[in-house]
């Protein structure tokens, strides 16, 4: 019995020992996974060059990736850099291309088929007006015409009589005075009729009209119509506004600290944010001489030199750049830069082989900026000269 107990105790002790040894032995799969993780930590990332893992600015890319992403390498060189002044303004037309249609003598408006946006030619009928004043004016003209004919006869007879000493010089002078007074009245009425578009030579007692017609003084688009049928239009009321858009120009507002850099003949470009991303060209024609006290700006008048038909509306807001100077500077295309936390970087080519391209990301200082290129300034001017740089595809890295 005692021997059995002893054997049982030995079996239990042996089982416990074997179990504890089995727990301490590492699993083969677990061991392999742990090693791979340590190797992965030490292995450089795909962008790093082997052997330069301590330099996070070194990048590499395979030749296949380089070609598939459309990357391009170029030589850093000096190019012409345009210095510009940014300004804002609006599209306008010369004052001689604007017209306001009024009646010199008021009248009641009749209907018109024209609407805002319609195009009219010079001399085209716009609207008719009616007023009793037009009738009285024609009556006065016909009466003045008859009186002038009579006084001309009297005056001619007095001249003959005065020469023959049959009548006194006083009578001749009185006849001359009456005739000149009637002539002045007649010519005044004639001019008034012409101003309201009535031909005096066609007025007959049986053809007196109660209405007059208004015609377009220029070619252009109607921008405002204030023609309500039956409404009385005073001489001060604008019935139509017409604008000819054949000769557009630009009115820019330039701040006083930049105005001394602006000269007549300088080239400029502008775009219309609401229309599209296209830009158009122009030229500075006139620089204002007065500073606006409200915003401290000076008006700069520019002519549009682009032949393309510009889809604009008069008064439309535009953004412009005036080219004040051109200098030969070290610069790179905008596509060669990346911007990180306010700092500009480029990728300098370190090595090119059949298998891979190696680049080093380098911080640079930039100067003048335009939509096409950035100027390299500071120490980078000497360091970058003659280097090959990734011109296209910087953000792909």
ZIJOQUI-V922846 format. One line per field, one symbol per residue. phi: phi as a letter, one per 20 degrees, with the letter a starting at -180 (. if undefined). psi: psi as a letter, one per 20 degrees, with the letter a starting at -180 (. if undefined). burial: I if it has 24 or more other ideal C-beta (glycine too) atoms within 12 Angstrom, else O. Layout:
# ZIJOQUI-V922846
phi=???
psi=???
burial=???
This chain:
# ZIJOQUI-V922846
phi=.ffffffffffffffffffffffffffffffffffffffffeffffeeefncfedfeeccbffffgffemfcdbefbecfdeeccebcabeccfffedbdecdfcgaefdfbeecfofecefnffdadccaffffffffffffffffffffffffffffffffemecefffffffffffffffffffffffffffdmdfffdecgedfdeccddcfebfrefdbcdddgnfedfgeeeecdcceefcfbcddddfffdffeecfnfebcbcdgfeaefdcdbbfdbdfdcefffclccfdeceedffffeecdgnffcdccdeeaccecfbcfgfedcdclndeccdefdbccfebddccfcfceddfccfdbceecmfffffefneecffcogfff
psi=ghhggghgggggggggghghhhhipqqhggggghghghhhhhpqrhiqppikiinijpqqqqhghgghikqqqrpprprppppqpprqbqprqqhijqppprphpqrpqrqqiqrpiqpqqpiqpgqqqqqhhhghhhghghghgghhgghhggghhhgghhhjkhrrhghghghhggghghgggghghghghhhkkpohijpqhijpqjqrqqqpirqappipolnppipporhipogqpppojhnqrpoqopqhiihiipqpiqqrqqqohifajqqrqapphpprjppphgjlrppppqqpipiqopnrppiqpqpqppohqpqoqorqqhiiqqpoljqpqropphqpahhrppqppppqpqdppaihrppprbhhgghipiqpqohpjhih.
burial=OOOOOOOOOOOOOOOOOOOOOOOOOOOOOOOOOOOOOOOOOOOOOOIIIOOOOOOOIIIIIOOOOIOOOOIOIIOIOOOOIIIIIIIIIIIIIOOOIIIIIIIIIOIIIIOIOIOOOOOIOOOIOIIIIIIOIIIOIIOIIIOIIOOIOOIOOIIOOIOOOOOOOOOOOOOIOOIOOOIOOIOOOIOOIIOIIOOIIIOIOOIOOOOIIOIIIIIIIIOIIIIIIIIOOOOOIOOOIOIIIIIIIOOIIIIIIIOOOIIOOIOOOIIIIIIIOOOOOOIIIIIIIOIOOOOOOOOOIIIIIIIIOOOOOIOIOIOIIIIIIIIIOOOOIIIIIOIIIIOOOOOIIIIIIIOOOOOIIIIIIIIIIIOIIIOOIIIIOOOIOOOIOOIIIIIOIIOOI
